[in-house]
Amino acid sequence: MRTRSSRVFAWGMAVAGLIQSVHSAAGDDQSADETSARNQKIRETMEASVKWYELLPNAEARTPLTPHVAMRWINASRGREAQDFLLLWVHDGRPVAAASVFPYNDFVCHELCSLSRSADLVARNGGGTVWAPESAGVEFHDVPDGPAPAETPVLRLAQMKSLGARFTATLTGWKDDESEREVLRLLPRPLYRYDIKAATNTHANLRDGALFAFVQGTDPEALLLVEEVVLDDRPRWQYAFARATSGGLEARLGDQLVWKVTRSTNTTSRTNPHITFQRVLED
């Protein structure tokens, strides 16, 4: 038979346990509220960050290009809960720059890459130049054994999807030994279909095109441009790759290596086609 003192002790322990549970629950609620508020602050800062700078197609231009969100994603493999997104800047129907926007530690970052065939892009902030690549952002090559471009936009889109599927891309990562290699997945639909109008086409010899993404989960790491151009009076398909990460990347057409970049060790140079802007996420 339990004594009175043992019953009192047991009752006291139960009350203490209840109080601890209440305090723990309150602490969890407070922690959840703080996390939610923090994530909301990150989202608001990321959305506002599209106005950090103005991007112009060339130094003589007076009207900045309008950025638009091409896709959104959450990269859980990198421990992020905020929804990142990819910005595109389009000039006369063709994408000329892209930026992955994401939080990193106490910063909000723009990982910006040129998609231009030339070195004309300029980014300005408050009248000052913050980015002016000294070289083209992409290098195009003819698609080997590519079909003749079709006559209609619908059939050309089908051709571009088929051509994109001939490529594979691998994230080789940030280690010199490439021990973290990961094959990326090609999204079946393009991020952007070119809108080329003959009356305003400033892109010489360009007739059509699409921008595709190779992704980790749904996070774009490599971008593939497929374009119809006319050279020597003959329409043909060309392709080019661009990085959307500071990690190393490579691409293959069948078994042939057609593009490779090592991890970027200089992401702040204002003259590189690939640059990262970042600002402290204020509390």
SVG drawing of the C-alpha trace seen along z (x, -y; Angstrom):
<svg xmlns="http://www.w3.org/2000/svg" viewBox="-2 -59 43 61">
<polyline fill="none" stroke="black" stroke-width="0.4" points="0.0,0.0 1.3,-3.4 1.8,-5.9 0.3,-9.4 3.8,-10.9 4.4,-8.7 1.0,-9.8 1.8,-13.4 5.3,-13.0 3.7,-11.3 1.1,-14.1 3.9,-16.7 5.9,-15.0 2.8,-14.9 2.1,-18.6 5.8,-19.4 5.7,-17.4 2.5,-19.2 4.1,-22.6 7.2,-21.5 5.0,-20.4 3.1,-23.7 6.4,-25.7 7.8,-23.5 4.7,-23.9 4.8,-27.7 8.5,-27.7 7.8,-25.7 5.0,-28.1 7.3,-31.1 10.0,-29.5 7.6,-28.7 6.3,-32.3 9.9,-33.6 10.7,-31.2 7.6,-32.2 8.3,-35.9 11.9,-35.4 10.8,-33.6 8.2,-36.3 11.0,-38.9 13.2,-36.9 10.4,-36.6 9.6,-40.4 13.3,-41.3 13.7,-38.9 10.7,-40.3 11.9,-43.9 15.4,-43.0 14.4,-43.0 14.8,-46.8 18.4,-46.7 19.7,-47.7 18.6,-48.5 19.8,-46.3 20.2,-47.9 20.9,-46.1 23.8,-48.5 25.5,-51.6 23.6,-53.9 20.1,-52.6 18.0,-54.9 15.1,-52.5 16.0,-49.7 14.8,-46.1 11.9,-44.8 12.8,-41.7 10.2,-39.0 10.1,-35.8 10.6,-32.8 10.2,-30.2 10.1,-29.6 11.4,-26.7 12.4,-25.5 15.7,-23.7 15.2,-21.4 18.5,-19.6 20.3,-22.8 18.3,-23.3 16.3,-26.3 12.7,-26.9 12.2,-30.2 11.0,-30.1 13.8,-31.1 13.2,-32.3 14.9,-32.9 14.6,-36.4 14.9,-36.9 15.6,-40.1 14.3,-40.0 15.4,-42.4 13.3,-42.4 12.0,-39.0 15.3,-37.3 16.5,-36.7 19.8,-38.5 20.4,-37.9 19.2,-35.7 19.5,-35.9 18.9,-33.2 17.6,-35.0 18.0,-33.2 18.9,-33.7 22.3,-32.6 23.2,-32.8 22.4,-36.5 22.3,-37.7 19.9,-37.9 21.8,-37.1 21.4,-37.6 23.5,-35.2 23.5,-37.0 24.7,-35.6 24.8,-37.1 23.0,-35.3 24.0,-37.8 25.9,-37.0 27.9,-40.2 29.5,-42.3 26.9,-45.1 25.0,-44.5 25.2,-47.2 23.7,-47.2 23.4,-50.4 22.5,-51.5 21.9,-55.1 23.6,-56.2 26.8,-54.1 27.8,-51.0 27.7,-47.9 28.1,-45.3 29.5,-45.6 30.7,-42.2 33.8,-42.5 32.8,-39.4 29.8,-37.6 27.9,-35.5 27.4,-32.5 29.2,-30.9 27.0,-29.3 27.7,-26.2 25.8,-24.5 23.8,-21.5 25.5,-18.5 23.1,-16.8 20.4,-19.2 17.2,-19.1 16.2,-22.0 14.1,-24.4 10.4,-23.8 8.1,-26.3 5.6,-26.8 6.2,-28.0 4.5,-24.9 6.7,-22.5 9.8,-24.5 9.0,-24.3 8.8,-20.5 12.1,-20.5 13.7,-22.6 12.4,-20.3 13.8,-17.3 17.2,-19.0 17.3,-19.9 16.7,-16.3 19.8,-15.3 22.0,-17.0 22.8,-16.0 24.2,-18.3 26.1,-17.5 26.8,-19.6 30.4,-18.8 30.2,-20.9 32.7,-22.9 35.4,-20.3 38.5,-20.0 38.1,-16.2 34.5,-16.6 33.4,-14.0 30.0,-15.5 28.9,-15.0 25.2,-15.1 23.4,-14.5 20.8,-17.3 17.3,-16.9 16.1,-18.7 12.7,-20.5 10.5,-19.3 9.1,-22.8 11.2,-25.8 11.5,-28.6 11.0,-31.1 10.0,-30.9 11.5,-33.7 9.1,-36.3 10.9,-37.6 9.1,-40.2 10.6,-41.1 9.8,-44.8 11.7,-45.2 14.3,-42.4 17.7,-43.8 19.3,-40.4 21.0,-39.8 20.1,-36.6 17.9,-35.4 14.6,-33.8 13.4,-31.7 14.6,-30.2 13.8,-28.8 15.5,-28.8 15.7,-25.5 16.8,-24.6 18.7,-21.7 17.7,-21.4 18.7,-20.0 15.2,-19.1 13.6,-22.1 16.5,-24.5 18.0,-25.6 21.8,-25.0 22.5,-25.2 20.7,-27.0 20.5,-25.9 19.6,-28.2 18.5,-26.7 18.2,-29.2 17.3,-29.2 19.7,-31.5 20.3,-32.3 24.0,-32.1 25.2,-32.1 21.6,-32.3 20.9,-28.9 18.6,-28.5 20.2,-26.3 19.9,-25.3 22.5,-26.5 22.9,-25.9 24.8,-27.5 25.0,-26.8 25.2,-29.3 25.9,-28.7 23.2,-29.5 25.5,-28.4 29.0,-29.1 29.6,-25.3 31.3,-23.5 29.2,-22.2 29.6,-20.2 27.3,-19.2 27.4,-16.4 25.8,-15.8 25.5,-12.1 28.9,-10.9 30.8,-14.0 31.7,-16.7 30.6,-20.0 30.8,-22.5 32.6,-22.6 33.1,-25.3 34.9,-24.9 33.6,-26.3 33.6,-30.1 36.2,-31.6 35.6,-35.2 31.9,-36.0 32.2,-39.7 34.1,-41.0 32.0,-43.7 33.5,-42.7 32.7,-38.9 29.7,-37.5 28.8,-35.8 28.5,-37.8 26.8,-37.6 25.3,-40.7 24.4,-40.3 23.0,-42.5 22.7,-41.8 19.2,-40.6 18.3,-43.2 16.3,-42.1"/>
</svg>
